[in-house]
Amino acid sequence: MTTSVKIFFLIATLATFSSLAGAQVPVQVAPAKVGLINSDMFSDPNGGITRLVNALRTLETEFKPKRDEITQLVGRLNSLQQVPPNTPAQQIASRREQAETLQIDIQRKQEDARVAYAKRLATLTNPIRQSVYTALEAFAKQRGMDVLLDISKFPEGVLLANKNADLTPTFIREFNSKNP
């Protein structure tokens, strides 16, 4: 076999393989059905999930006395820190000492309130959040959704969405009707 015949067979073989590669049928992928939910709306006092809104109101009512107490202490601290002119040095030192003690007391009360609030929040809302999650799964499945995105978690990430893709109001109405 001559060199020109070898080159001809090589070119013919390459052409055959490249045409076979191009002739493969692409895999058909079904488009995903995507829905949007804004979970921030779940706690909206006007139109949110009733059980969650009521739990949050209960929490606010329970912690209002503690918040008011801390607010009063902060007001007292501010008044201690405002020293009137011509105040004797001994009285200034006494006010400063009282302010430092009060500052420590405020910080302790704030931290205790934060811990207690977080614990109570979890106690009141975790069961509700779990039932919301379960209901969201059923809701998405019922509508044939492949993906359900929470736009409150990355609002800058959603550049364009059809208003009808936001299923939040429909879900909230359905959830509230089934979970009074």
C-alpha positions in Angstrom: 0.0 0.0 0.0 1.3 3.3 -1.0 1.5 6.3 1.2 -1.2 8.1 -0.7 -3.6 5.2 -0.3 -2.8 5.0 3.5 -3.6 8.8 3.8 -6.8 8.3 1.9 -7.9 5.4 4.2 -7.0 7.5 7.3 -9.0 10.5 6.1 -12.0 8.2 5.2 -11.8 6.6 8.6 -11.7 9.9 10.4 -14.6 11.3 8.3 -16.7 8.2 9.2 -16.0 8.4 12.9 -16.7 12.2 13.0 -20.0 11.7 11.2 -21.0 8.9 13.6 -20.2 11.1 16.6 -22.3 14.0 15.2 -25.2 11.6 14.4 -25.8 10.7 18.0 -29.2 11.7 19.3 -29.1 14.2 22.1 -30.7 13.2 25.4 -34.0 15.0 25.9 -34.3 16.7 29.3 -37.7 17.7 30.5 -37.9 21.3 31.8 -38.1 21.6 35.5 -41.2 23.1 37.0 -40.1 25.8 39.5 -42.2 27.6 42.1 -41.3 30.5 44.4 -42.1 31.0 48.1 -41.3 34.0 50.3 -41.1 32.6 53.8 -40.8 36.1 55.2 -44.5 36.5 54.5 -45.3 33.6 56.8 -44.9 35.8 59.8 -46.6 38.8 58.4 -49.4 39.9 60.8 -51.6 40.8 57.8 -52.0 37.6 55.8 -49.3 35.4 57.3 -49.6 31.9 58.7 -52.1 32.4 61.6 -50.5 29.9 64.0 -47.0 31.4 63.5 -48.3 35.0 63.8 -50.1 34.1 67.0 -47.0 32.3 68.4 -44.9 35.4 67.7 -47.5 37.7 69.4 -47.4 35.4 72.4 -43.6 35.6 72.5 -43.7 39.4 72.3 -46.3 39.6 75.1 -44.3 37.3 77.3 -41.1 39.3 76.9 -42.5 42.8 77.0 -42.0 43.2 80.8 -38.3 42.2 80.5 -37.8 44.6 77.5 -39.5 47.4 79.5 -37.3 46.7 82.5 -34.1 46.8 80.4 -35.3 50.0 78.7 -35.8 51.6 82.2 -32.3 50.5 83.3 -30.8 52.0 80.2 -32.6 55.3 80.8 -31.3 55.3 84.4 -27.8 54.6 83.1 -28.1 57.5 80.7 -29.2 59.9 83.4 -26.3 58.8 85.6 -23.8 59.5 82.8 -25.1 63.0 82.4 -23.3 64.9 85.1 -24.6 68.4 85.9 -22.1 71.2 86.0 -20.5 72.1 89.3 -21.0 68.5 90.6 -18.5 67.7 93.4 -15.8 65.2 92.5 -17.0 62.7 95.2 -20.5 62.7 93.7 -19.0 62.2 90.2 -17.1 59.2 91.4 -20.2 57.8 93.1 -22.2 58.3 89.9 -19.5 56.7 87.8 -19.4 53.7 90.1 -23.2 53.3 90.0 -23.1 53.6 86.2 -20.5 50.8 85.9 -22.5 48.5 88.2 -25.7 49.3 86.3 -24.0 48.7 82.9 -22.9 45.2 84.1 -26.5 44.5 85.3 -27.9 45.6 82.0 -25.6 43.4 80.0 -26.4 40.4 82.2 -30.1 41.0 81.9 -29.9 41.5 78.1 -27.9 38.2 77.7 -30.3 36.3 79.9 -33.3 37.7 78.0 -31.6 36.8 74.6 -31.1 33.2 75.7 -34.6 32.9 77.2 -36.1 34.5 74.1 -34.3 32.1 71.7 -35.3 29.1 73.8 -39.0 30.2 74.0 -39.0 31.1 70.3 -37.8 27.6 69.4 -40.4 26.0 71.7 -43.3 28.0 70.2 -42.3 28.0 66.6 -40.4 24.8 65.8 -43.5 22.6 65.7 -45.2 25.1 63.5 -42.2 25.4 61.2 -42.1 21.6 60.9 -45.7 21.4 59.9 -45.2 24.3 57.4 -42.3 22.4 55.9 -44.3 19.2 55.6 -47.2 21.1 54.1 -44.9 22.8 51.6 -43.6 19.4 50.5 -47.2 18.2 49.9 -48.1 21.5 48.3 -45.2 21.4 45.8 -45.8 17.7 45.1 -49.5 18.3 44.5 -48.7 21.0 41.9 -45.9 18.9 40.2 -43.1 21.2 41.3 -39.6 19.9 40.8 -38.0 22.9 42.7 -39.5 25.3 45.2 -37.2 28.3 45.9 -37.5 30.6 49.0 -36.9 34.0 47.5 -36.5 35.6 51.0 -33.2 33.7 51.4 -31.6 35.3 48.3 -33.7 38.2 47.1 -30.9 39.7 45.0 -30.5 36.3 43.3 -33.9 36.3 41.6 -33.5 38.7 38.7 -36.8 38.0 36.9 -39.9 36.1 38.0 -43.4 35.9 36.8 -45.8 37.2 39.5 -47.8 34.0 39.1 -44.8 31.9 40.0 -45.0 33.2 43.6 -47.1 30.6 45.4 -46.8 32.2 48.8 -50.4 33.7 49.1 -51.9 30.5 47.8 -49.9 28.3 50.2 -50.7 30.5 53.2 -54.4 30.5 52.4 -54.4 26.7 52.0 -52.2 26.1 55.1 -54.4 28.4 57.3 -57.6 26.6 56.1 -56.2 23.2 57.0 -54.4 24.3 60.2 -56.6 26.9 62.1 
